[in-house]
Amino acid sequence: MTRTTLCTAAQVLQTAGYNNIDEVGGSEIVDEFIEEAEGEVSGDWGDPIKKSNFILDGTQTKYEFRNDNKKTYRIDLMLIREDDNSRRVYTEVASGDSPSEADQTYSKDFEFNTITFASETVNTWNGSRVEITYLPSAFHHLVRLKAALSTIDKTNVMNAEEGMPAIAIRLMSRVKRLEKSQSDAVAVGSEDEKCYDETLGETIPQIRFRTY
């Protein structure tokens, strides 16, 4: 799987308050700041791209892929692990359509961090493991904010401006709030570690939508 950046240059420009990439010296500079911010976030919090897994139950089509009630920015990969260990990859269904096993699609609801499969999918793959790779919103925003701050700082130097702009002060405050709110999803030696695997990520018990 090709890894994508945690935010885009356009998003960094918007956060920093610029309208044109030329105002900050070009896209290469912003891309460099994004890469630096990703490295910083990874160093502080581990890999920002998280993994989880659960087992399909033929009696239900809706599943939680995380249970911490925190916001998700995007899903990067959704697959069902077949009996021979091969990967059956599913993609998000087009807006307005329903999930389909024939098209290997699912739908998502980030308000509740759930995904929904077609009935045929859960019946066909009952008992199989679903593996998900996703990006929490907090890490997206941390990278975006840090890259925006670097962009503002670079532009101030280019323009020989003194002092810290008000927007930079606001962004720094947001960074501090986000960093304070973060903690490792699974701490080594914690009770939660029993549900964690380095390869598969966190195993999510399906409690909220279980059918009895």
N, C-alpha and C positions, 0 to 999 in steps of 0.2 A: 504494500500500500504506500503510495506516495504521500508523504507528510506535507500538509499545507500549513501556512503560517497562522499564528493565533489571531492576527488582525491584518487588515490591509493598509496600504499607504493612504488610500482615500479616507479611511476611518481615522487615521492618525492626523491627517490634515484638518479634518472636521473638528476633532477634539481640540487641536491646537489653535483653531480659529483662523486657518488660512484657506483661501479659495483656489489657489493655483500652486501646483508643484514647483513652478519656477521661483516662487517667493522664498522657498527654503533651500534652493540650490540643486534641485533635481530629485528624481525618484531614487537614485542609488543611495543618496544620503539617508532618506527616510527608511529605505529597506535595511540599511546598516543599523539604524537606531532600533528598528523592530527586532532584528537579530540579537542585538545587545540586550534588549529588554527581555526577550525570551530566555536568553542565557541567565540573566539575573533572577528571573522568576523560577526557572528550573533549579538554580542553585539554592534558592531559599525554600522551595516547597516541593522539590522533586519534579518528575515529569508532569507537566500540566494536563497532558492527554490521559484521561482516566479510562479504566476498563471495569466492566461488570458482567455478570452472567446469571442465568437462571434456567430452570428446566421447564419445558413446555408441558402444559396440562391440557389434554383434549377437551376438558370441560369449560375452559375459559379462553377468551381471545385477547383480553387486556392484561398488560403486565407492567409493573414498575421496573425501571432499569436503574434507579437509585432511590434511596429512602431517607435522605437527609433534608429533604424539602428546600434545598438550595437551587438556584436557577441554573439552567443549562443553556449554553450558547448554540451548540450544534452537535449532531451525531455524525461521526466520521465513518463508522463502519458498523454494519449490522449483519450477522451471519448465523446460520444454523449449522452446528457441527454434525456431520453425518456419521453413520456407524463405522465407515471406513476411514474416519478422521478427515475427510475432505470438507471443504468449506462451501456452503450454499449461501451466497451473498444476496441480501435483500436491500432494495432502495426505497426511498420515501415515495409514496404514491403522489400523483399529481393532485393539486388542489381541487376539491370537489369530487374526486373519485374515491372509490372504496378499495381497501387492500385486496390483493389478488394473489393466489398461489401460482397461477399460470404466469403472471408477470413478475413474481417474486418481489412483492411490494408490501409495505407496512405504512401505517399512519402514526403520527406522534402527537402528544399533547404536553408541551413543556410547562404548562401551568401545574400539572400534577406529576411530571416526569414519568409519563407512561407511553407505551407503544401498543398498538393494536394490530394483530394479524387477522387474516381471513380465516373463517372457520375451517376451510379445507386445509390451510397450512397447519393449524394446531392438531387437526385430526391425523394428517399425514405424518407429522413429525412429533407426535405425542411421545414424551419421555426424552426427547433430544435436548441438547444444551444450546441455548442462545448466547452468543458472545457479542458484546457491544463496546465500541470505543467512542468516547464522547469528550467534549470540551466544556468544563464548567464555566459559567459566565464570569465568575470572579477572576479567573486567570486571563480570560480574553480582555477584560477591562483593565487589569493590572498592566499587561503588556501594552495595551493601547495608550494608557495614561503615561507610563514611563517613556514610551517612544515619543509621545507628544511633548513631554517636558524636555527631552533631549533636543527635539526639533526647535522648540522655542528658544532654548539656550543657545543653540547654534546660530539661529537667526539674529539673536541679539548681538552676538559677537560679530557677525557679518556686517550688521548695521551700526556697530559701535555704540549700541544703546547701553545706558547704565541703569542699574536697579532691576528688580524683578517685577515683571508685568503682573497685574492683578489676576489674569487668567492662570498664570503659573502657580500663584499662591493657592488658588482654588483647586487646581489639579493636584498639587502636593498634598493638600488636606484630604482629598478623596483617596489618594494612594495610601496614606496613613490609616484611614478608616478601613479600607479593604484589607490591608496587611494585618491589622489588629483583629479582624473578624475571621482570619484564616487559621485553620489548624489542620494537621494531617488527617486524612480520612480514616486511616488506620495506623495507630501508633504501635511500634514494635513492642511486644509483651503485653498489649492491652487485651481486654476481653474480646474486642472486635476482631482480633487477628484470626480467630478460629473460622471466620467467614471470608478470609482473604487468601488469595493465591497470587504469586508473583506473575504468573503467565496469564491467568484468567481474570485477575482483578477480584473485586468483591462479589461474593455470591449473595444475591438479593432474595430473601424469603418472600414468597408471594402471599401476603396475608390480607391486605386491604381488599383485594378483588377476588378472593377465593370463594368458590361456590361449594356449598355443603348440601 
